[in-house]
Amino acid sequence: MARAMLSPAAVVDHALRIVDEEGAGALTLSAVAGRAAVAPPSLYKHVRSLAELRALVSGRIMEEIESLASEAVLGRSGDDALRALMRAWRSYVTRHPHRYSAMLQSPEPATAAAGERLVNVMLAALRAYDLEGAEAIHAARCLRAAVHGFGVLEAAGAFQRREELDESYDLLIHMVISGLRSPRPAG
């Protein structure tokens, strides 16, 4: 890529290719500069530091997940929307395990907008369960924890038994939906 074609978005593209091919640990400014065929100092015109690059990469990943989730729930509601959202999220993690592991889980300005949109997609999918306010936020957190946890464990190869992972994930979806439909504990 010619130096004139380098931009923050192009730097993130190069970074994501490195992460996809070599894992999150391989992401360095030197590696990105090599991929972009520029000297490392040239990157500082587009990103200030490796920390900023990691935040920008995380923002892109969050945008990709939010886009898939939005597309999955479009035109659906209730159990069907929740199933579609959970399957889309897992699909992203299994197709892009290195990319997903590179995503910063703490809130960052670069991920804030996409993260908020993803939360709104989850809240919309949860609307059919008559959840409002804090209850809806708690449910969205639990939903995220369930999908994230399963996806990270699956991507790491942590499930070693012969039982089918799709069946386990379908059970997780059933458990989440059943939990949302059951009476909520007081206090």
C-alpha positions as CSV (number, residue, x, y, z in Angstrom):
1,M,0.0,0.0,0.0
2,A,1.5,3.4,-1.0
3,R,2.1,5.8,1.8
4,A,-0.5,8.2,0.3
5,M,-3.1,5.4,0.7
6,L,-2.4,4.9,4.4
7,S,-5.1,6.1,6.8
8,P,-6.3,5.1,10.2
9,A,-8.8,2.7,8.6
10,A,-6.1,1.1,6.4
11,V,-3.8,0.7,9.5
12,V,-6.6,-1.1,11.2
13,D,-7.1,-3.3,8.1
14,H,-3.4,-4.3,8.2
15,A,-3.6,-4.9,12.0
16,L,-6.7,-7.2,11.6
17,R,-4.9,-9.2,8.9
18,I,-2.0,-9.7,11.3
19,V,-4.3,-10.7,14.1
20,D,-6.3,-13.1,11.9
21,E,-3.1,-14.8,10.6
22,E,-0.9,-14.8,13.6
23,G,-3.0,-14.1,16.7
24,A,-3.5,-11.0,19.0
25,G,0.0,-11.3,20.4
26,A,1.6,-10.7,17.0
27,L,0.0,-7.2,16.8
28,T,2.9,-4.7,17.0
29,L,3.4,-1.3,15.3
30,S,6.5,-2.8,13.6
31,A,4.4,-5.7,12.2
32,V,1.8,-3.3,10.9
33,A,4.4,-1.0,9.4
34,G,6.0,-4.1,7.7
35,R,2.6,-5.1,6.4
36,A,2.0,-1.6,5.1
37,A,5.5,-1.3,3.6
38,V,6.3,1.8,5.6
39,A,8.8,2.7,8.2
40,P,7.3,2.4,11.8
41,P,7.5,6.2,12.4
42,S,5.1,6.7,9.4
43,L,2.4,5.0,11.4
44,Y,2.4,7.8,14.0
45,K,0.7,10.0,11.5
46,H,-2.3,7.7,11.7
47,V,-2.2,6.1,15.2
48,R,-0.4,7.6,18.3
49,S,0.5,4.3,19.9
50,L,0.0,0.5,20.1
51,A,-2.7,1.1,22.8
52,E,-4.6,3.4,20.4
53,L,-4.3,0.9,17.6
54,R,-5.6,-1.9,19.9
55,A,-8.6,0.4,20.8
56,L,-9.2,1.1,17.1
57,V,-9.0,-2.6,16.3
58,S,-11.5,-3.3,19.1
59,G,-13.8,-0.7,17.8
60,R,-13.8,-2.3,14.3
61,I,-14.4,-5.8,15.8
62,M,-17.3,-4.4,18.0
63,E,-18.8,-2.8,14.8
64,E,-18.6,-6.1,13.0
65,I,-20.4,-8.0,15.8
66,E,-23.0,-5.2,16.1
67,S,-23.6,-5.4,12.4
68,L,-24.1,-9.1,12.4
69,A,-26.3,-9.0,15.5
70,S,-28.5,-6.2,14.0
71,E,-28.8,-8.1,10.7
72,A,-29.7,-11.4,12.6
73,V,-32.5,-9.9,14.7
74,L,-34.0,-7.7,11.9
75,G,-37.6,-8.6,11.5
76,R,-37.6,-11.0,14.4
77,S,-38.9,-10.8,17.9
78,G,-39.0,-12.7,21.2
79,D,-37.3,-16.1,21.3
80,D,-36.6,-16.1,17.6
81,A,-34.7,-12.8,17.9
82,L,-32.7,-13.9,20.9
83,R,-31.8,-17.2,19.2
84,A,-30.7,-15.4,16.1
85,L,-28.6,-12.9,18.1
86,M,-26.9,-15.6,20.1
87,R,-26.1,-17.7,17.0
88,A,-24.8,-14.7,15.1
89,W,-22.5,-13.7,17.9
90,R,-21.1,-17.3,18.4
91,S,-20.7,-17.5,14.6
92,Y,-18.5,-14.4,14.6
93,V,-16.3,-15.8,17.5
94,T,-15.8,-19.2,15.8
95,R,-15.0,-17.7,12.4
96,H,-12.7,-15.0,13.9
97,P,-11.2,-16.5,17.1
98,H,-8.0,-14.5,17.0
99,R,-9.8,-11.3,16.1
100,Y,-12.4,-11.8,18.9
101,S,-9.6,-12.5,21.4
102,A,-7.9,-9.2,20.4
103,M,-11.0,-7.2,21.3
104,L,-10.6,-5.1,24.5
105,Q,-13.4,-6.0,26.9
106,S,-13.2,-2.7,28.8
107,P,-15.0,0.3,27.6
108,E,-12.8,2.5,25.3
109,P,-13.8,5.6,23.4
110,A,-13.1,3.7,20.1
111,T,-15.6,1.0,21.1
112,A,-18.2,3.1,22.9
113,A,-20.5,3.9,19.9
114,A,-20.5,0.3,18.5
115,G,-20.8,-1.1,22.0
116,E,-23.8,1.1,22.7
117,R,-25.4,0.0,19.5
118,L,-24.8,-3.7,20.4
119,V,-26.4,-3.1,23.8
120,N,-29.4,-1.6,22.1
121,V,-29.7,-4.6,19.8
122,M,-29.6,-6.9,22.9
123,L,-32.2,-4.7,24.7
124,A,-34.4,-4.8,21.6
125,A,-34.2,-8.5,21.5
126,L,-35.0,-8.7,25.2
127,R,-38.0,-6.3,24.9
128,A,-40.4,-9.3,24.4
129,Y,-39.6,-10.5,27.9
130,D,-41.2,-7.4,29.5
131,L,-37.9,-6.2,30.9
132,E,-37.4,-2.5,31.6
133,G,-34.7,-0.3,33.1
134,A,-32.2,-2.0,35.3
135,E,-33.8,-5.4,34.8
136,A,-33.1,-5.2,31.1
137,I,-29.5,-4.1,31.6
138,H,-29.0,-7.0,34.0
139,A,-30.4,-9.4,31.4
140,A,-28.2,-7.9,28.7
141,R,-25.2,-8.4,30.9
142,C,-26.1,-12.0,31.5
143,L,-26.7,-12.6,27.8
144,R,-23.3,-11.1,26.9
145,A,-21.6,-13.2,29.6
146,A,-23.2,-16.4,28.4
147,V,-22.4,-15.9,24.7
148,H,-18.9,-14.5,25.3
149,G,-18.0,-17.3,27.8
150,F,-19.2,-20.1,25.5
151,G,-17.5,-18.5,22.5
152,V,-14.2,-17.9,24.2
153,L,-14.1,-21.4,25.6
154,E,-15.0,-22.9,22.3
155,A,-12.4,-20.9,20.4
156,A,-9.8,-22.0,22.9
157,G,-10.7,-25.7,22.3
158,A,-11.7,-26.0,26.0
159,F,-14.7,-28.3,25.2
160,Q,-13.0,-31.7,24.8
161,R,-15.9,-34.2,25.2
162,R,-17.4,-35.8,22.1
163,E,-20.9,-34.3,22.5
164,E,-21.8,-31.9,19.8
165,L,-21.0,-28.3,20.6
166,D,-24.1,-27.1,18.6
167,E,-26.3,-29.2,20.9
168,S,-24.6,-27.6,23.9
169,Y,-25.1,-24.1,22.5
170,D,-28.7,-24.8,21.7
171,L,-29.1,-25.9,25.4
172,L,-27.5,-22.6,26.5
173,I,-29.9,-20.7,24.3
174,H,-32.8,-22.7,25.8
175,M,-31.5,-22.0,29.3
176,V,-31.2,-18.3,28.7
177,I,-34.7,-18.1,27.2
178,S,-36.2,-20.2,30.0
179,G,-34.5,-18.0,32.6
180,L,-36.0,-14.9,31.0
181,R,-39.4,-16.5,31.0
182,S,-39.3,-17.7,34.6
183,P,-40.4,-15.5,37.5
184,R,-37.6,-13.2,38.7
185,P,-36.3,-13.6,42.2
186,A,-37.2,-10.8,44.6
187,G,-34.4,-8.5,45.8
